[in-house]
Amino acid sequence: MSCSKKSRISSSAKRSRPLPTHLACALIALLLLGCGSSRETSSVGTTPLRERQAPIELTLRVPNGQWIHLGDLRGTPTLLFIFATFDGVSQAALRPTSRFARRHGEDVQVLGVIAQPNAGTFAEVFTSALHPPFSITYDPDGRVEQGTSSLGVIDAVPMYIMIDAEGYVRERHVGFPNAQTLERLLEATTISR
């Protein structure tokens, strides 16, 4: 009888062991990906913008101290890759974004925009560590991360914002991009309003 009692204890002890760390992290990541903002407008995927808003006016800083004025980029479509340096999905999204930037070279301006507190502190380190083929920028006033810039609310990162050659936001995509996502965002700049 004591033998069967021991086997019951050991089998129940096996069931109550904590999950391995890597499995627990994966489950937490899936849970966080599934959770969005409490706002009704927040969702993962691409959102075409139906109403014409004012052209985007935003000035961003690059790690070397220079400024990029989005108004100066008119004439060329611009893809903004809004991300956080500490976010794993944002880091993973760097690879397809870099491929897109290399593929389209002069046809599309790609800018990474860090949207997190103290973004300027991390911009130079991130750029020198990962060497993306596009400029990494940040808003020193913190308006992008706070949602008070002309880009509007940033519900989640990574977020992609496609701006057409005239300076108007054409589409937004929240979440990791699949192979066709960034190409579809670029195609949206050629469709007339």
ChimeraX attribute file (.defattr): number of C-alpha atoms within 10 A of each C-alpha:
attribute: neighborCount
match mode: 1-to-1
recipient: residues
	/A:1	5
	/A:2	7
	/A:3	8
	/A:4	9
	/A:5	10
	/A:6	11
	/A:7	11
	/A:8	12
	/A:9	12
	/A:10	12
	/A:11	11
	/A:12	11
	/A:13	10
	/A:14	10
	/A:15	10
	/A:16	9
	/A:17	8
	/A:18	9
	/A:19	11
	/A:20	8
	/A:21	9
	/A:22	9
	/A:23	11
	/A:24	12
	/A:25	12
	/A:26	11
	/A:27	13
	/A:28	12
	/A:29	14
	/A:30	11
	/A:31	11
	/A:32	10
	/A:33	14
	/A:34	10
	/A:35	12
	/A:36	15
	/A:37	11
	/A:38	9
	/A:39	8
	/A:40	7
	/A:41	10
	/A:42	16
	/A:43	18
	/A:44	21
	/A:45	14
	/A:46	19
	/A:47	16
	/A:48	13
	/A:49	12
	/A:50	10
	/A:51	9
	/A:52	10
	/A:53	12
	/A:54	10
	/A:55	18
	/A:56	19
	/A:57	14
	/A:58	16
	/A:59	16
	/A:60	20
	/A:61	19
	/A:62	21
	/A:63	20
	/A:64	9
	/A:65	10
	/A:66	9
	/A:67	14
	/A:68	17
	/A:69	13
	/A:70	17
	/A:71	15
	/A:72	12
	/A:73	17
	/A:74	18
	/A:75	13
	/A:76	17
	/A:77	24
	/A:78	25
	/A:79	25
	/A:80	21
	/A:81	25
	/A:82	25
	/A:83	26
	/A:84	23
	/A:85	18
	/A:86	10
	/A:87	12
	/A:88	13
	/A:89	17
	/A:90	20
	/A:91	15
	/A:92	13
	/A:93	20
	/A:94	20
	/A:95	12
	/A:96	17
	/A:97	24
	/A:98	15
	/A:99	13
	/A:100	18
	/A:101	21
	/A:102	15
	/A:103	11
	/A:104	13
	/A:105	13
	/A:106	11
	/A:107	13
	/A:108	22
	/A:109	19
	/A:110	24
	/A:111	25
	/A:112	23
	/A:113	27
	/A:114	28
	/A:115	27
	/A:116	20
	/A:117	13
	/A:118	14
	/A:119	21
	/A:120	20
	/A:121	11
	/A:122	17
	/A:123	22
	/A:124	15
	/A:125	13
	/A:126	15
	/A:127	18
	/A:128	10
	/A:129	8
	/A:130	10
	/A:131	12
	/A:132	19
	/A:133	17
	/A:134	16
	/A:135	17
	/A:136	23
	/A:137	29
	/A:138	29
	/A:139	22
	/A:140	15
	/A:141	12
	/A:142	18
	/A:143	17
	/A:144	23
	/A:145	25
	/A:146	15
	/A:147	14
	/A:148	12
	/A:149	18
	/A:150	14
	/A:151	17
	/A:152	12
	/A:153	14
	/A:154	20
	/A:155	19
	/A:156	19
	/A:157	24
	/A:158	27
	/A:159	25
	/A:160	27
	/A:161	21
	/A:162	27
	/A:163	28
	/A:164	27
	/A:165	19
	/A:166	16
	/A:167	22
	/A:168	20
	/A:169	26
	/A:170	25
	/A:171	21
	/A:172	19
	/A:173	22
	/A:174	20
	/A:175	19
	/A:176	22
	/A:177	21
	/A:178	10
	/A:179	10
	/A:180	9
	/A:181	16
	/A:182	21
	/A:183	13
	/A:184	13
	/A:185	23
	/A:186	21
	/A:187	13
	/A:188	18
	/A:189	21
	/A:190	12
	/A:191	9
	/A:192	5
	/A:193	9
